[in-house]
C-alpha cells in the first residue's frame, strides 16, 4: 500500500519486515531492488537484485538487468 501511495521509505520498511520473516522471498528482493532504483540508490538496487538472483539464478540469464544496475551503481565500465 505504501508503494502505491508513493511512500518509498515506508515501502522499504515494509519489505524489511517481510524479508525479516522470509529472507528467501526472491519476489520481495526484486521489489526492493525496483524501489531502491526509483530512489536513485544504484548500489542498494544492485545488492537487492544480486540477492534475488542468488535465490533464483534463472531470473536474469543474460545478466542484462544486473549490468544495467551495475552501471547505475558504479558508472560505465572503462
N, CA, C and O atoms as a Maestro MAE file, in Angstrom:
{
 s_m_m2io_version
 :::
 2.0.0
}

f_m_ct {
 s_m_title
 :::
 protein
 m_atom[312] {
  # First column is atom index #
  i_m_mmod_type
  r_m_x_coord
  r_m_y_coord
  r_m_z_coord
  i_m_residue_number
  s_m_chain_name
  s_m_pdb_residue_name
  s_m_pdb_atom_name
  i_m_atomic_number
  :::
  1 25 0.829 -1.192 0.000 1 A "UNK " " N  " 7
  2 3 0.000 0.000 0.000 1 A "UNK " " CA " 6
  3 2 0.872 1.254 0.000 1 A "UNK " " C  " 6
  4 15 0.565 2.233 -0.681 1 A "UNK " " O  " 8
  5 25 1.959 1.218 0.768 2 A "UNK " " N  " 7
  6 3 2.800 2.413 0.823 2 A "UNK " " CA " 6
  7 2 3.445 2.702 -0.520 2 A "UNK " " C  " 6
  8 15 3.580 3.860 -0.915 2 A "UNK " " O  " 8
  9 25 3.838 1.664 -1.212 3 A "UNK " " N  " 7
  10 3 4.440 1.858 -2.531 3 A "UNK " " CA " 6
  11 2 3.427 2.492 -3.477 3 A "UNK " " C  " 6
  12 15 3.758 3.427 -4.206 3 A "UNK " " O  " 8
  13 25 2.215 1.998 -3.470 4 A "UNK " " N  " 7
  14 3 1.168 2.542 -4.335 4 A "UNK " " CA " 6
  15 2 0.891 4.007 -4.011 4 A "UNK " " C  " 6
  16 15 0.515 4.783 -4.890 4 A "UNK " " O  " 8
  17 25 1.078 4.379 -2.748 5 A "UNK " " N  " 7
  18 3 0.856 5.766 -2.328 5 A "UNK " " CA " 6
  19 2 2.088 6.641 -2.582 5 A "UNK " " C  " 6
  20 15 2.050 7.847 -2.336 5 A "UNK " " O  " 8
  21 25 3.170 6.046 -3.068 6 A "UNK " " N  " 7
  22 3 4.376 6.814 -3.349 6 A "UNK " " CA " 6
  23 2 5.300 6.980 -2.157 6 A "UNK " " C  " 6
  24 15 6.259 7.749 -2.218 6 A "UNK " " O  " 8
  25 25 5.024 6.266 -1.072 7 A "UNK " " N  " 7
  26 3 5.856 6.340 0.138 7 A "UNK " " CA " 6
  27 2 6.965 5.288 0.025 7 A "UNK " " C  " 6
  28 15 6.834 4.170 0.523 7 A "UNK " " O  " 8
  29 25 8.047 5.671 -0.634 8 A "UNK " " N  " 7
  30 3 9.112 4.710 -0.888 8 A "UNK " " CA " 6
  31 2 9.823 4.278 0.389 8 A "UNK " " C  " 6
  32 15 10.157 3.103 0.542 8 A "UNK " " O  " 8
  33 25 10.057 5.210 1.304 9 A "UNK " " N  " 7
  34 3 10.700 4.838 2.568 9 A "UNK " " CA " 6
  35 2 9.829 3.874 3.354 9 A "UNK " " C  " 6
  36 15 10.330 2.907 3.929 9 A "UNK " " O  " 8
  37 25 8.533 4.128 3.382 10 A "UNK " " N  " 7
  38 3 7.608 3.233 4.073 10 A "UNK " " CA " 6
  39 2 7.549 1.861 3.423 10 A "UNK " " C  " 6
  40 15 7.451 0.844 4.109 10 A "UNK " " O  " 8
  41 25 7.608 1.837 2.083 11 A "UNK " " N  " 7
  42 3 7.590 0.568 1.362 11 A "UNK " " CA " 6
  43 2 8.847 -0.240 1.680 11 A "UNK " " C  " 6
  44 15 8.791 -1.461 1.822 11 A "UNK " " O  " 8
  45 25 9.974 0.449 1.789 12 A "UNK " " N  " 7
  46 3 11.216 -0.237 2.137 12 A "UNK " " CA " 6
  47 2 11.125 -0.799 3.553 12 A "UNK " " C  " 6
  48 15 11.586 -1.910 3.814 12 A "UNK " " O  " 8
  49 25 10.537 -0.039 4.456 13 A "UNK " " N  " 7
  50 3 10.362 -0.530 5.828 13 A "UNK " " CA " 6
  51 2 9.479 -1.779 5.841 13 A "UNK " " C  " 6
  52 15 9.775 -2.749 6.538 13 A "UNK " " O  " 8
  53 25 8.398 -1.747 5.070 14 A "UNK " " N  " 7
  54 3 7.510 -2.913 4.989 14 A "UNK " " CA " 6
  55 2 8.251 -4.124 4.431 14 A "UNK " " C  " 6
  56 15 8.111 -5.233 4.946 14 A "UNK " " O  " 8
  57 25 9.030 -3.914 3.389 15 A "UNK " " N  " 7
  58 3 9.791 -5.019 2.808 15 A "UNK " " CA " 6
  59 2 10.837 -5.540 3.789 15 A "UNK " " C  " 6
  60 15 11.110 -6.740 3.834 15 A "UNK " " O  " 8
  61 25 11.414 -4.646 4.564 16 A "UNK " " N  " 7
  62 3 12.375 -5.077 5.583 16 A "UNK " " CA " 6
  63 2 11.733 -6.029 6.576 16 A "UNK " " C  " 6
  64 15 12.328 -7.036 6.958 16 A "UNK " " O  " 8
  65 25 10.521 -5.707 6.990 17 A "UNK " " N  " 7
  66 3 9.802 -6.600 7.915 17 A "UNK " " CA " 6
  67 2 9.484 -7.926 7.239 17 A "UNK " " C  " 6
  68 15 9.641 -8.990 7.839 17 A "UNK " " O  " 8
  69 25 9.038 -7.859 5.999 18 A "UNK " " N  " 7
  70 3 8.696 -9.077 5.257 18 A "UNK " " CA " 6
  71 2 9.923 -9.960 5.069 18 A "UNK " " C  " 6
  72 15 9.860 -11.173 5.267 18 A "UNK " " O  " 8
  73 25 11.038 -9.346 4.686 19 A "UNK " " N  " 7
  74 3 12.259 -10.123 4.460 19 A "UNK " " CA " 6
  75 2 12.858 -10.619 5.771 19 A "UNK " " C  " 6
  76 15 13.586 -11.611 5.782 19 A "UNK " " O  " 8
  77 25 12.561 -9.945 6.863 20 A "UNK " " N  " 7
  78 3 12.986 -10.440 8.172 20 A "UNK " " CA " 6
  79 2 12.299 -11.757 8.512 20 A "UNK " " C  " 6
  80 15 12.881 -12.622 9.166 20 A "UNK " " O  " 8
  81 25 11.056 -11.898 8.061 21 A "UNK " " N  " 7
  82 3 10.311 -13.140 8.295 21 A "UNK " " CA " 6
  83 2 10.668 -14.219 7.279 21 A "UNK " " C  " 6
  84 15 10.702 -15.404 7.609 21 A "UNK " " O  " 8
  85 25 10.935 -13.800 6.033 22 A "UNK " " N  " 7
  86 3 11.244 -14.767 4.978 22 A "UNK " " CA " 6
  87 2 12.337 -14.209 4.066 22 A "UNK " " C  " 6
  88 15 12.035 -13.656 3.009 22 A "UNK " " O  " 8
  89 25 13.588 -14.348 4.460 23 A "UNK " " N  " 7
  90 3 14.678 -13.799 3.646 23 A "UNK " " CA " 6
  91 2 14.889 -14.518 2.317 23 A "UNK " " C  " 6
  92 15 15.703 -14.078 1.506 23 A "UNK " " O  " 8
  93 25 14.187 -15.590 2.084 24 A "UNK " " N  " 7
  94 3 14.326 -16.318 0.823 24 A "UNK " " CA " 6
  95 2 13.241 -15.948 -0.193 24 A "UNK " " C  " 6
  96 15 13.058 -16.648 -1.189 24 A "UNK " " O  " 8
  97 25 12.529 -14.860 0.055 25 A "UNK " " N  " 7
  98 3 11.463 -14.410 -0.846 25 A "UNK " " CA " 6
  99 2 12.071 -13.582 -1.975 25 A "UNK " " C  " 6
  100 15 12.272 -12.375 -1.834 25 A "UNK " " O  " 8
  101 25 12.360 -14.239 -3.093 26 A "UNK " " N  " 7
  102 3 13.007 -13.566 -4.226 26 A "UNK " " CA " 6
  103 2 12.157 -12.418 -4.757 26 A "UNK " " C  " 6
  104 15 12.702 -11.391 -5.163 26 A "UNK " " O  " 8
  105 25 10.844 -12.567 -4.763 27 A "UNK " " N  " 7
  106 3 9.971 -11.504 -5.265 27 A "UNK " " CA " 6
  107 2 10.106 -10.237 -4.426 27 A "UNK " " C  " 6
  108 15 10.076 -9.131 -4.965 27 A "UNK " " O  " 8
  109 25 10.252 -10.390 -3.133 28 A "UNK " " N  " 7
  110 3 10.435 -9.224 -2.259 28 A "UNK " " CA " 6
  111 2 11.771 -8.540 -2.545 28 A "UNK " " C  " 6
  112 15 11.856 -7.312 -2.524 28 A "UNK " " O  " 8
  113 25 12.810 -9.325 -2.811 29 A "UNK " " N  " 7
  114 3 14.117 -8.742 -3.145 29 A "UNK " " CA " 6
  115 2 14.050 -7.997 -4.479 29 A "UNK " " C  " 6
  116 15 14.670 -6.945 -4.637 29 A "UNK " " O  " 8
  117 25 13.301 -8.541 -5.434 30 A "UNK " " N  " 7
  118 3 13.123 -7.872 -6.721 30 A "UNK " " CA " 6
  119 2 12.411 -6.539 -6.525 30 A "UNK " " C  " 6
  120 15 12.817 -5.522 -7.088 30 A "UNK " " O  " 8
  121 25 11.362 -6.548 -5.733 31 A "UNK " " N  " 7
  122 3 10.621 -5.321 -5.463 31 A "UNK " " CA " 6
  123 2 11.503 -4.306 -4.740 31 A "UNK " " C  " 6
  124 15 11.465 -3.115 -5.049 31 A "UNK " " O  " 8
  125 25 12.287 -4.770 -3.791 32 A "UNK " " N  " 7
  126 3 13.201 -3.876 -3.086 32 A "UNK " " CA " 6
  127 2 14.201 -3.257 -4.064 32 A "UNK " " C  " 6
  128 15 14.504 -2.067 -3.969 32 A "UNK " " O  " 8
  129 25 14.704 -4.039 -4.985 33 A "UNK " " N  " 7
  130 3 15.620 -3.527 -5.992 33 A "UNK " " CA " 6
  131 2 14.960 -2.426 -6.822 33 A "UNK " " C  " 6
  132 15 15.568 -1.389 -7.086 33 A "UNK " " O  " 8
  133 25 13.734 -2.658 -7.222 34 A "UNK " " N  " 7
  134 3 12.997 -1.672 -8.022 34 A "UNK " " CA " 6
  135 2 12.784 -0.378 -7.248 34 A "UNK " " C  " 6
  136 15 12.945 0.712 -7.797 34 A "UNK " " O  " 8
  137 25 12.428 -0.496 -5.987 35 A "UNK " " N  " 7
  138 3 12.203 0.693 -5.161 35 A "UNK " " CA " 6
  139 2 13.508 1.453 -4.953 35 A "UNK " " C  " 6
  140 15 13.537 2.679 -5.059 35 A "UNK " " O  " 8
  141 25 14.571 0.739 -4.662 36 A "UNK " " N  " 7
  142 3 15.864 1.408 -4.472 36 A "UNK " " CA " 6
  143 2 16.305 2.114 -5.755 36 A "UNK " " C  " 6
  144 15 16.895 3.193 -5.703 36 A "UNK " " O  " 8
  145 25 16.021 1.513 -6.886 37 A "UNK " " N  " 7
  146 3 16.354 2.155 -8.155 37 A "UNK " " CA " 6
  147 2 15.546 3.439 -8.314 37 A "UNK " " C  " 6
  148 15 16.087 4.458 -8.743 37 A "UNK " " O  " 8
  149 25 14.272 3.402 -7.977 38 A "UNK " " N  " 7
  150 3 13.430 4.603 -8.049 38 A "UNK " " CA " 6
  151 2 13.922 5.686 -7.101 38 A "UNK " " C  " 6
  152 15 13.728 6.874 -7.360 38 A "UNK " " O  " 8
  153 25 14.556 5.285 -6.008 39 A "UNK " " N  " 7
  154 3 15.118 6.243 -5.055 39 A "UNK " " CA " 6
  155 2 16.495 6.730 -5.495 39 A "UNK " " C  " 6
  156 15 17.126 7.522 -4.795 39 A "UNK " " O  " 8
  157 25 16.964 6.260 -6.649 40 A "UNK " " N  " 7
  158 3 18.279 6.607 -7.185 40 A "UNK " " CA " 6
  159 2 19.428 6.111 -6.317 40 A "UNK " " C  " 6
  160 15 20.483 6.741 -6.246 40 A "UNK " " O  " 8
  161 25 19.215 4.980 -5.660 41 A "UNK " " N  " 7
  162 3 20.287 4.342 -4.892 41 A "UNK " " CA " 6
  163 2 20.718 3.097 -5.662 41 A "UNK " " C  " 6
  164 15 20.271 1.983 -5.386 41 A "UNK " " O  " 8
  165 25 21.597 3.320 -6.632 42 A "UNK " " N  " 7
  166 3 22.021 2.244 -7.514 42 A "UNK " " CA " 6
  167 2 22.693 1.091 -6.806 42 A "UNK " " C  " 6
  168 15 22.478 -0.069 -7.159 42 A "UNK " " O  " 8
  169 25 23.507 1.397 -5.806 43 A "UNK " " N  " 7
  170 3 24.200 0.318 -5.092 43 A "UNK " " CA " 6
  171 2 23.228 -0.564 -4.323 43 A "UNK " " C  " 6
  172 15 23.353 -1.788 -4.340 43 A "UNK " " O  " 8
  173 25 22.258 0.053 -3.646 44 A "UNK " " N  " 7
  174 3 21.273 -0.740 -2.915 44 A "UNK " " CA " 6
  175 2 20.409 -1.551 -3.877 44 A "UNK " " C  " 6
  176 15 20.055 -2.694 -3.589 44 A "UNK " " O  " 8
  177 25 20.073 -0.956 -5.019 45 A "UNK " " N  " 7
  178 3 19.280 -1.674 -6.023 45 A "UNK " " CA " 6
  179 2 20.046 -2.880 -6.539 45 A "UNK " " C  " 6
  180 15 19.479 -3.961 -6.695 45 A "UNK " " O  " 8
  181 25 21.335 -2.697 -6.804 46 A "UNK " " N  " 7
  182 3 22.165 -3.800 -7.283 46 A "UNK " " CA " 6
  183 2 22.293 -4.890 -6.230 46 A "UNK " " C  " 6
  184 15 22.198 -6.073 -6.554 46 A "UNK " " O  " 8
  185 25 22.504 -4.514 -4.984 47 A "UNK " " N  " 7
  186 3 22.637 -5.515 -3.911 47 A "UNK " " CA " 6
  187 2 21.361 -6.343 -3.773 47 A "UNK " " C  " 6
  188 15 21.422 -7.565 -3.634 47 A "UNK " " O  " 8
  189 25 20.205 -5.674 -3.811 48 A "UNK " " N  " 7
  190 3 18.936 -6.404 -3.689 48 A "UNK " " CA " 6
  191 2 18.739 -7.322 -4.899 48 A "UNK " " C  " 6
  192 15 18.275 -8.452 -4.748 48 A "UNK " " O  " 8
  193 25 19.087 -6.845 -6.090 49 A "UNK " " N  " 7
  194 3 18.957 -7.672 -7.293 49 A "UNK " " CA " 6
  195 2 19.860 -8.901 -7.217 49 A "UNK " " C  " 6
  196 15 19.447 -10.009 -7.557 49 A "UNK " " O  " 8
  197 25 21.092 -8.691 -6.770 50 A "UNK " " N  " 7
  198 3 22.022 -9.824 -6.651 50 A "UNK " " CA " 6
  199 2 21.522 -10.845 -5.634 50 A "UNK " " C  " 6
  200 15 21.716 -12.046 -5.820 50 A "UNK " " O  " 8
  201 25 20.890 -10.390 -4.576 51 A "UNK " " N  " 7
  202 3 20.307 -11.324 -3.600 51 A "UNK " " CA " 6
  203 2 19.165 -12.111 -4.258 51 A "UNK " " C  " 6
  204 15 19.053 -13.322 -4.070 51 A "UNK " " O  " 8
  205 25 18.326 -11.421 -5.025 52 A "UNK " " N  " 7
  206 3 17.234 -12.105 -5.722 52 A "UNK " " CA " 6
  207 2 17.795 -13.143 -6.691 52 A "UNK " " C  " 6
  208 15 17.262 -14.247 -6.802 52 A "UNK " " O  " 8
  209 25 18.861 -12.790 -7.385 53 A "UNK " " N  " 7
  210 3 19.477 -13.734 -8.321 53 A "UNK " " CA " 6
  211 2 20.100 -14.927 -7.607 53 A "UNK " " C  " 6
  212 15 20.111 -16.033 -8.148 53 A "UNK " " O  " 8
  213 25 20.615 -14.718 -6.406 54 A "UNK " " N  " 7
  214 3 21.182 -15.852 -5.673 54 A "UNK " " CA " 6
  215 2 20.087 -16.825 -5.259 54 A "UNK " " C  " 6
  216 15 20.336 -18.021 -5.103 54 A "UNK " " O  " 8
  217 25 18.881 -16.313 -5.085 55 A "UNK " " N  " 7
  218 3 17.743 -17.160 -4.718 55 A "UNK " " CA " 6
  219 2 17.088 -17.797 -5.944 55 A "UNK " " C  " 6
  220 15 16.510 -18.880 -5.857 55 A "UNK " " O  " 8
  221 25 17.185 -17.116 -7.079 56 A "UNK " " N  " 7
  222 3 16.584 -17.607 -8.315 56 A "UNK " " CA " 6
  223 2 17.544 -17.335 -9.474 56 A "UNK " " C  " 6
  224 15 17.406 -16.321 -10.159 56 A "UNK " " O  " 8
  225 25 18.502 -18.213 -9.702 57 A "UNK " " N  " 7
  226 3 19.515 -17.990 -10.737 57 A "UNK " " CA " 6
  227 2 18.957 -17.837 -12.155 57 A "UNK " " C  " 6
  228 15 19.638 -17.286 -13.020 57 A "UNK " " O  " 8
  229 25 17.759 -18.303 -12.405 58 A "UNK " " N  " 7
  230 3 17.160 -18.193 -13.741 58 A "UNK " " CA " 6
  231 2 16.499 -16.834 -13.960 58 A "UNK " " C  " 6
  232 15 15.958 -16.575 -15.035 58 A "UNK " " O  " 8
  233 25 16.539 -15.980 -12.968 59 A "UNK " " N  " 7
  234 3 15.878 -14.689 -13.023 59 A "UNK " " CA " 6
  235 2 16.404 -13.799 -14.146 59 A "UNK " " C  " 6
  236 15 15.629 -13.131 -14.830 59 A "UNK " " O  " 8
  237 25 17.692 -13.791 -14.329 60 A "UNK " " N  " 7
  238 3 18.323 -12.884 -15.292 60 A "UNK " " CA " 6
  239 2 19.438 -13.647 -16.006 60 A "UNK " " C  " 6
  240 15 20.622 -13.398 -15.781 60 A "UNK " " O  " 8
  241 25 19.037 -14.579 -16.868 61 A "UNK " " N  " 7
  242 3 20.008 -15.460 -17.509 61 A "UNK " " CA " 6
  243 2 21.047 -14.701 -18.330 61 A "UNK " " C  " 6
  244 15 22.194 -15.137 -18.424 61 A "UNK " " O  " 8
  245 25 20.668 -13.588 -18.916 62 A "UNK " " N  " 7
  246 3 21.604 -12.832 -19.749 62 A "UNK " " CA " 6
  247 2 22.389 -11.799 -18.940 62 A "UNK " " C  " 6
  248 15 23.323 -11.185 -19.456 62 A "UNK " " O  " 8
  249 25 22.018 -11.610 -17.696 63 A "UNK " " N  " 7
  250 3 22.643 -10.632 -16.792 63 A "UNK " " CA " 6
  251 2 22.453 -9.197 -17.263 63 A "UNK " " C  " 6
  252 15 23.175 -8.294 -16.838 63 A "UNK " " O  " 8
  253 25 21.478 -8.992 -18.145 64 A "UNK " " N  " 7
  254 3 21.214 -7.647 -18.664 64 A "UNK " " CA " 6
  255 2 20.788 -6.697 -17.554 64 A "UNK " " C  " 6
  256 15 21.316 -5.590 -17.446 64 A "UNK " " O  " 8
  257 25 19.846 -7.116 -16.737 65 A "UNK " " N  " 7
  258 3 19.360 -6.264 -15.641 65 A "UNK " " CA " 6
  259 2 20.484 -5.989 -14.645 65 A "UNK " " C  " 6
  260 15 20.635 -4.865 -14.166 65 A "UNK " " O  " 8
  261 25 21.253 -6.997 -14.343 66 A "UNK " " N  " 7
  262 3 22.359 -6.827 -13.406 66 A "UNK " " CA " 6
  263 2 23.360 -5.796 -13.940 66 A "UNK " " C  " 6
  264 15 23.850 -4.957 -13.184 66 A "UNK " " O  " 8
  265 25 23.657 -5.857 -15.212 67 A "UNK " " N  " 7
  266 3 24.599 -4.901 -15.808 67 A "UNK " " CA " 6
  267 2 24.031 -3.488 -15.810 67 A "UNK " " C  " 6
  268 15 24.766 -2.527 -15.585 67 A "UNK " " O  " 8
  269 25 22.721 -3.349 -16.062 68 A "UNK " " N  " 7
  270 3 22.085 -2.032 -16.012 68 A "UNK " " CA " 6
  271 2 22.225 -1.426 -14.616 68 A "UNK " " C  " 6
  272 15 22.546 -0.247 -14.468 68 A "UNK " " O  " 8
  273 25 21.983 -2.239 -13.610 69 A "UNK " " N  " 7
  274 3 22.089 -1.747 -12.238 69 A "UNK " " CA " 6
  275 2 23.538 -1.463 -11.862 69 A "UNK " " C  " 6
  276 15 23.813 -0.515 -11.126 69 A "UNK " " O  " 8
  277 25 24.457 -2.267 -12.356 70 A "UNK " " N  " 7
  278 3 25.878 -2.028 -12.073 70 A "UNK " " CA " 6
  279 2 26.316 -0.672 -12.633 70 A "UNK " " C  " 6
  280 15 27.077 0.049 -11.989 70 A "UNK " " O  " 8
  281 25 25.839 -0.328 -13.823 71 A "UNK " " N  " 7
  282 3 26.157 0.977 -14.415 71 A "UNK " " CA " 6
  283 2 25.571 2.092 -13.559 71 A "UNK " " C  " 6
  284 15 26.232 3.103 -13.320 71 A "UNK " " O  " 8
  285 25 24.340 1.918 -13.098 72 A "UNK " " N  " 7
  286 3 23.726 2.937 -12.239 72 A "UNK " " CA " 6
  287 2 24.482 3.072 -10.908 72 A "UNK " " C  " 6
  288 15 24.584 4.162 -10.346 72 A "UNK " " O  " 8
  289 25 24.995 1.967 -10.430 73 A "UNK " " N  " 7
  290 3 25.687 1.996 -9.136 73 A "UNK " " CA " 6
  291 2 27.098 2.552 -9.250 73 A "UNK " " C  " 6
  292 15 27.536 3.313 -8.388 73 A "UNK " " O  " 8
  293 25 27.816 2.176 -10.311 74 A "UNK " " N  " 7
  294 3 29.241 2.488 -10.388 74 A "UNK " " CA " 6
  295 2 29.654 3.268 -11.620 74 A "UNK " " C  " 6
  296 15 30.821 3.640 -11.743 74 A "UNK " " O  " 8
  297 25 28.729 3.528 -12.539 75 A "UNK " " N  " 7
  298 3 29.075 4.223 -13.766 75 A "UNK " " CA " 6
  299 2 29.464 3.264 -14.868 75 A "UNK " " C  " 6
  300 15 29.524 2.052 -14.659 75 A "UNK " " O  " 8
  301 25 29.725 3.800 -16.027 76 A "UNK " " N  " 7
  302 3 30.089 2.979 -17.182 76 A "UNK " " CA " 6
  303 2 31.445 2.308 -16.956 76 A "UNK " " C  " 6
  304 15 32.371 2.931 -16.438 76 A "UNK " " O  " 8
  305 25 31.557 1.043 -17.345 77 A "UNK " " N  " 7
  306 3 32.866 0.387 -17.261 77 A "UNK " " CA " 6
  307 2 33.835 1.016 -18.264 77 A "UNK " " C  " 6
  308 15 33.429 1.508 -19.317 77 A "UNK " " O  " 8
  309 25 35.099 0.989 -17.922 78 A "UNK " " N  " 7
  310 3 36.085 1.575 -18.821 78 A "UNK " " CA " 6
  311 2 36.758 0.503 -19.646 78 A "UNK " " C  " 6
  312 15 37.624 0.808 -20.466 78 A "UNK " " O  " 8
  :::
 }
 m_bond[311] {
  # First column is bond index #
  i_m_from
  i_m_to
  i_m_order
  :::
  1 1 2 1
  2 2 3 1
  3 3 4 2
  4 3 5 1
  5 5 6 1
  6 6 7 1
  7 7 8 2
  8 7 9 1
  9 9 10 1
  10 10 11 1
  11 11 12 2
  12 11 13 1
  13 13 14 1
  14 14 15 1
  15 15 16 2
  16 15 17 1
  17 17 18 1
  18 18 19 1
  19 19 20 2
  20 19 21 1
  21 21 22 1
  22 22 23 1
  23 23 24 2
  24 23 25 1
  25 25 26 1
  26 26 27 1
  27 27 28 2
  28 27 29 1
  29 29 30 1
  30 30 31 1
  31 31 32 2
  32 31 33 1
  33 33 34 1
  34 34 35 1
  35 35 36 2
  36 35 37 1
  37 37 38 1
  38 38 39 1
  39 39 40 2
  40 39 41 1
  41 41 42 1
  42 42 43 1
  43 43 44 2
  44 43 45 1
  45 45 46 1
  46 46 47 1
  47 47 48 2
  48 47 49 1
  49 49 50 1
  50 50 51 1
  51 51 52 2
  52 51 53 1
  53 53 54 1
  54 54 55 1
  55 55 56 2
  56 55 57 1
  57 57 58 1
  58 58 59 1
  59 59 60 2
  60 59 61 1
  61 61 62 1
  62 62 63 1
  63 63 64 2
  64 63 65 1
  65 65 66 1
  66 66 67 1
  67 67 68 2
  68 67 69 1
  69 69 70 1
  70 70 71 1
  71 71 72 2
  72 71 73 1
  73 73 74 1
  74 74 75 1
  75 75 76 2
  76 75 77 1
  77 77 78 1
  78 78 79 1
  79 79 80 2
  80 79 81 1
  81 81 82 1
  82 82 83 1
  83 83 84 2
  84 83 85 1
  85 85 86 1
  86 86 87 1
  87 87 88 2
  88 87 89 1
  89 89 90 1
  90 90 91 1
  91 91 92 2
  92 91 93 1
  93 93 94 1
  94 94 95 1
  95 95 96 2
  96 95 97 1
  97 97 98 1
  98 98 99 1
  99 99 100 2
  100 99 101 1
  101 101 102 1
  102 102 103 1
  103 103 104 2
  104 103 105 1
  105 105 106 1
  106 106 107 1
  107 107 108 2
  108 107 109 1
  109 109 110 1
  110 110 111 1
  111 111 112 2
  112 111 113 1
  113 113 114 1
  114 114 115 1
  115 115 116 2
  116 115 117 1
  117 117 118 1
  118 118 119 1
  119 119 120 2
  120 119 121 1
  121 121 122 1
  122 122 123 1
  123 123 124 2
  124 123 125 1
  125 125 126 1
  126 126 127 1
  127 127 128 2
  128 127 129 1
  129 129 130 1
  130 130 131 1
  131 131 132 2
  132 131 133 1
  133 133 134 1
  134 134 135 1
  135 135 136 2
  136 135 137 1
  137 137 138 1
  138 138 139 1
  139 139 140 2
  140 139 141 1
  141 141 142 1
  142 142 143 1
  143 143 144 2
  144 143 145 1
  145 145 146 1
  146 146 147 1
  147 147 148 2
  148 147 149 1
  149 149 150 1
  150 150 151 1
  151 151 152 2
  152 151 153 1
  153 153 154 1
  154 154 155 1
  155 155 156 2
  156 155 157 1
  157 157 158 1
  158 158 159 1
  159 159 160 2
  160 159 161 1
  161 161 162 1
  162 162 163 1
  163 163 164 2
  164 163 165 1
  165 165 166 1
  166 166 167 1
  167 167 168 2
  168 167 169 1
  169 169 170 1
  170 170 171 1
  171 171 172 2
  172 171 173 1
  173 173 174 1
  174 174 175 1
  175 175 176 2
  176 175 177 1
  177 177 178 1
  178 178 179 1
  179 179 180 2
  180 179 181 1
  181 181 182 1
  182 182 183 1
  183 183 184 2
  184 183 185 1
  185 185 186 1
  186 186 187 1
  187 187 188 2
  188 187 189 1
  189 189 190 1
  190 190 191 1
  191 191 192 2
  192 191 193 1
  193 193 194 1
  194 194 195 1
  195 195 196 2
  196 195 197 1
  197 197 198 1
  198 198 199 1
  199 199 200 2
  200 199 201 1
  201 201 202 1
  202 202 203 1
  203 203 204 2
  204 203 205 1
  205 205 206 1
  206 206 207 1
  207 207 208 2
  208 207 209 1
  209 209 210 1
  210 210 211 1
  211 211 212 2
  212 211 213 1
  213 213 214 1
  214 214 215 1
  215 215 216 2
  216 215 217 1
  217 217 218 1
  218 218 219 1
  219 219 220 2
  220 219 221 1
  221 221 222 1
  222 222 223 1
  223 223 224 2
  224 223 225 1
  225 225 226 1
  226 226 227 1
  227 227 228 2
  228 227 229 1
  229 229 230 1
  230 230 231 1
  231 231 232 2
  232 231 233 1
  233 233 234 1
  234 234 235 1
  235 235 236 2
  236 235 237 1
  237 237 238 1
  238 238 239 1
  239 239 240 2
  240 239 241 1
  241 241 242 1
  242 242 243 1
  243 243 244 2
  244 243 245 1
  245 245 246 1
  246 246 247 1
  247 247 248 2
  248 247 249 1
  249 249 250 1
  250 250 251 1
  251 251 252 2
  252 251 253 1
  253 253 254 1
  254 254 255 1
  255 255 256 2
  256 255 257 1
  257 257 258 1
  258 258 259 1
  259 259 260 2
  260 259 261 1
  261 261 262 1
  262 262 263 1
  263 263 264 2
  264 263 265 1
  265 265 266 1
  266 266 267 1
  267 267 268 2
  268 267 269 1
  269 269 270 1
  270 270 271 1
  271 271 272 2
  272 271 273 1
  273 273 274 1
  274 274 275 1
  275 275 276 2
  276 275 277 1
  277 277 278 1
  278 278 279 1
  279 279 280 2
  280 279 281 1
  281 281 282 1
  282 282 283 1
  283 283 284 2
  284 283 285 1
  285 285 286 1
  286 286 287 1
  287 287 288 2
  288 287 289 1
  289 289 290 1
  290 290 291 1
  291 291 292 2
  292 291 293 1
  293 293 294 1
  294 294 295 1
  295 295 296 2
  296 295 297 1
  297 297 298 1
  298 298 299 1
  299 299 300 2
  300 299 301 1
  301 301 302 1
  302 302 303 1
  303 303 304 2
  304 303 305 1
  305 305 306 1
  306 306 307 1
  307 307 308 2
  308 307 309 1
  309 309 310 1
  310 310 311 1
  311 311 312 2
  :::
 }
}
